[in-house]
Amino acid sequence: MAMVSSGPISLGGNATTGGLNQSINIELNQSATATISLNDANVRTLLGVPSGAISLNNAYGKSNAKTLTINGVVVQFQTLGTYNFSSSGEYTVVASANTTIDMFAWGGGGGGSSRSGAASAGGGGGYAKGRFTLVGGTTYIVRVAGGGGYAPNGGAGGYSGGGTGGNLTNTQSGGGGGGYTGLFITSVTQGNARLIAAGGGGGTDDPAIGAAGGGTTGNSAPAPRGGKGGTQSAGGAGGTDNITGGAGSALTGGNGARSSNGYAAGGGAGYFGGGGGTDFGPGAGGGGSSYIGGVTSGSTTTGTDGGGGANPDGNKPGGVADGGNSAAGGAGYMRFTFVS
C-alpha cells in the first residue's frame, strides 16, 4: 500500500482513506498500537529523512513496498508482483531492500539455415528457474538472450554469447547459436553467475537440425560434424571434418567453421557454450548448458532439438526461445516474481 498524500496522518492507529494508509505503523507492517517514534530508524527510512528535522508531513505519499531500480527507473515491484524482462539486452537491477524472488528464464533459440525448412531448424533454448534473494543496494545484472541469426551468408550469433554460423561465399550456410539469459552479481563473469538459461545451436543446410540448449548439459548435434553440447565443466567440442568448428567456452558458443563450403552453424551460449559445426556436411551447432548453482529450489529443462523452447511449467510466452524454421531463433526472456 502507500501513505495518503493529504489529510489526516498519524504514527499509530489503523485508519485508511481511499485504500491508502493514514498510519505509519500499518505502512511499516507493525501493530497499530505499537510504540513508535518519528526518530526510529525504520520510520526515518520510510519517510526518506535519514537525519535532522522530521515531521509527519514527510510521510505523505510514502510507501514501504519494496522496489527495484531497473536501468535507473524505479519499479514498484512488490505492488506489481511480477516484472518481465521481455527484450534482448542488458539490465542493471538494484533492490530497495532484501527481496526474495522466483526467477524464470529462457535462453535464445538457434537460427535456422537458408533452404531446408524444418529439416534445418535451430535448436530450442533451455529453461532455468530458482529462488534468490536480491540484497538491498547491491547491483545485479540481467542479460536477456537474442535468438540466433538466420542464414544465408552465415547467421549471426544471438546476443549474449551465441556462436556465429560459418560461411564465406556459399549461400548455403548455417544459422547462429542462441544467446544465454542469466542473472549475475556486480559484473558479467562466469563466477558471478547465479542462474543461466542456455541457448540452442543453429541449424544447417545439408541439412541437420540444431541441438537444444540444456538442462545442465546441452544437447549435441549429429556426430561427427555437429558441435557437442556444453556441460557444467567445459564447452562443447566443435564438429570435425574439413575444418573443425569452434569449441564452446565459458558463457560463449563456438563459431561454425568458415569456408566456401558453407553449411556450418554456431553453438548456443550458456554456462558453457556448445560447439560450432564443421564446414562440410551437416555441421549443426551444439546447445549450451544452463546453470542453477546460485539459487535454491532450482531446476532446468532442455529445449527441443530443431524445435521449441523448453516449457515444462506452461508459462513460456509465445515464440520465446523457439528454434528458427527458415528464420531467426526466438529471443530469450526473464521473469521475476515477488516472494517476500
N, C-alpha and C positions, 0 to 999 in steps of 0.2 A: 504494500500500500504506500501511501505518502502522507505527509502532513498537509493540512489545509493551507491555502495561500493567503487567506484573510479571515478575520473574525476571531472568535474565542479560541484560546490555546492555553494549555496548562502542562505542568510537569507530570501530574498523575491523573487518575480517572480513566474512564473508558469511553468517553463520548466521541462520536463521529459526526461529520456533516457531509452529506453527498457522497458517502463511501470513503471519505478521507478522514484520517485521524486528527483529533484535537489534542490527543495525549501523547507526550513524548515517551512515557513508559510503554504504551501499547506499540508505538512505532519501533521501539527497541526490543519488542517481544518479551517484555517483562510484565510482572503482575501490575495491574492498575494501581494497587496500593503500595507498591514497593517504595522504599526510601530512596529519594533521588535528589540530586543537586545539579544545578547548571554547570558546576565545576567538575563533575565526574568526567573521567576520560572518555567514556563511550558517548556521553552527551556532547562533549566538545567535538568529537569526531563526526557525529551525526549532523551537528549544526555548522560544521566547517570552520570552527573558530578554535584553533589549537591552543591559543594563549591569549591573555589580555581580556578586555571588556567583553561581556557576553550578555545577551538578554533573550527573552522568549521570542522577540521579533526575529531573531536569527533562525528560528525553527520553521518559519513559513516556507512551505513548498519542499521541505527536505524529505528524503526517503532513505530508509535503512536497507532497501533492497540491494542486492549485490549487482554490480555492473561489470561489464567487460569494455575495455577501450580497445577497439579494433582499428588498426591503421589510423589512430588518432581520433576516432569517433566513439563517443560513449554510447553503449548499447545497454538498455535496461534488461539485462539477461534474465534475472530472477523473475521479473514480471512477464517477460515473453515466454520463458520456459524452454525455448529452443532457438538455436541460431544455426543457419545453414551457410556454409562456405561453398557457393554454387558455381563460382567462376574460377578457372585456372589462374594460378598466380601465387604470390607470397603475401602473407598477412602477419603483422605483429599483433600480439594479444597480451593485455595486461589486466588482471582481475583486481577489483577494488578491495577484496578481502579473500581469504582462503575459500575456494569454491570447488566443490566436488561435482564432476561432470561425468556423463557417459558419452563416449565418442563412438561414432560410426563412420568408417572411412572406406572409400573405393579407389583403387588405382585406375589409371587410364587404360583403355583398350588399345590393342595393337592396330596399326593401319593395314588396310587391305592392299593387294597388289593390283596391277593395271588391267588384267584381261580375263581372269578366270572365275570371277564372282565368288560364290560361297566356297568353292574348292581352294581359294587362296585368301580367305578372310583372315583378319588378325585375331589374336587370342584375347579372350575377355579378361578384364582386370580382376585382381583379387580383392578380398574384403577383410577388414580387421576391425574389431571392436574391443572396448575395455573401459574400465572406470579409472579416473585420475583426478587428483586434487591439484588445481592451479593455486600456487602460493601467491597471496596478495602482494602486488608490487613487483613481481618477477616478470620479466619479458619472455614470452614464448613465441615461437614462430610456427605458423601453419603453412605448409606447402600443399597446394591442390594441383593434381596432375593434369597435364594435357594429353589428349589422345595422340597415338602415333599417326604420322602423316601418310597420306595416300600416294602410292606410286602411280604413274610412271615417273621416271627421272630421279628415282631414289627418294623414298618417303622420309620426311624429316622426323627426327626423334621427338616424342611428346615432351612438353615442358616438364622439367624436374627429372632429368636423367635418362629419358628414353634413348635407345640406340638408333642411329640413322641407317636407313636402307641403302645398300651399296649399288651404285650404278655410275657409269661414266658416259656411255654413248647409246646404249641399247634402250629402247622404250620398254622392254620387258625388265621389270625391276621389282624390288621388294619394298614392303611397307615399313614404316618406322615403328619402333617399340613404344609402348605407352609409358608415361612417367609414373612416379610414385606419388601418393598422398600421405602426409605424415605430420606429426607434432614433434617439435624439438624445443629444448630449453636453451635460451640465450642465443644460440647460433646453430647453423645447419651443418652438423657433422654426424657421422655415424654414432659416435659415442654419446652425443646429446639426444639421440632419438628416443622417444617414449612410445610411439606407435607408428607403424608404417603399413600401408596397403599397397601391394605391388602392382606393377603394370604388366600387360600381356605383350608377347612378342608379335612382330609383324609377319604377315603372310607373304608368300612369294609366288611368282608366275608359273613355275614349272609344271604343275602347281603343288603347293603344300600350305596347309593352314598354320597360322601362328600358334605357339603354345601359350597356355593361360598363365596369368600371374597367380602366385601362391596365396594361400597357405604358407606354412613355414618353409616349404620348398616349392619353387616354381616348377611348372611342367617343362619337359624337354620336347623340342621339335623332332621330327623323324630323323633318326641317325642314318648315315654318319654326317650328312651335310647340314642338318639343322643344329641350331645352338642348344646348349644344355641349360637346364633351369638353375637359378641361383639357390643357395642353401643358407643356413644360419652362420656358416663359417667361410664361404667362398663364393665368388662369382661363377656363373656357368661358363664352361669352355665353349669356344667358337666351333662352328661346324667345319669339317675338313674335306677338302678335295683339291681343286686347283690352287686357290688362295684361301687360307684359313680365316674364318670370321673372327672378329674381335671378341676377346673374353669379357664377361661382365666383371664388375668390380664394386666396391662399396658405393651404394646409392646410384649406380650408373649401369645401364645396359650396354652390352658390346655392340659396336657398329658392324653392319654387314660388310663383307669383303667387297671391294670396289674394283671392277674391271669392265671391259666392254662386253663380257658375257651377261652382265646384269644379274637378275634373279635374287641376290642376297637380301635378306631382311634384317632389321635391327632387333636387338634383345630388349625385353622390358626392364624397367628400372625397379629397384626395391632395396631392402636392407642390403642384399647383394643382388646385382643385376644378372639377367640371363644373357647367354652368349649370342652373338650375331651369327647369321648363316654364312656358308661358303658361297662363292660367286657362281658355281657351276652345278646345275641340278637344283633340286628342291631345298634350297637353303633358307628355311624359315627361322624366325627368331625364337629363342627360349624365353620363358617367363621369369620375372624377378621373384624374390622371396619377400613375404610380409614379416612383420615383427611386432610382438606384444610384450617384450621384456620389461617395459617401463610402466605397465598398467596392472591393475587387478581385475579378476573376473574376465580375462581376455580370451578371445578366440579368433581364429582365422578361417577363411573358406576360399578355396581355389575357384577361379572362374572356369569358363568352358573353352576348350581348345577350338579356335576358329568360330567362336560364338559369343554368347552373352557374358556380361559381368556377373560375379557371384551375387546371389540374392537369397541367402538362407532364411532371413527374417521377413522377407516380403516387403522390405522398406526401401528398396532401391528406386530412385527417381528414373523415369523413362529415359532410355538412351545412355544413361551414365555407365561408363566402364565397358560398354559393349565393343567387341571387336568389329573393325570396319569391314563391310562387304562391298567391294568396289568403292570404298570411301575411307575417309579418316576414321580412326577409332574414337569412341566416346570418351569425353573428358572424365576426370575423377570428381570426387565430391567428399566433403567432410561435414558432419552434423554434430553439434554439441547439444546435449540435453541436460538441463539443470537437475541436480540431485539435492544438494544442500549447500 
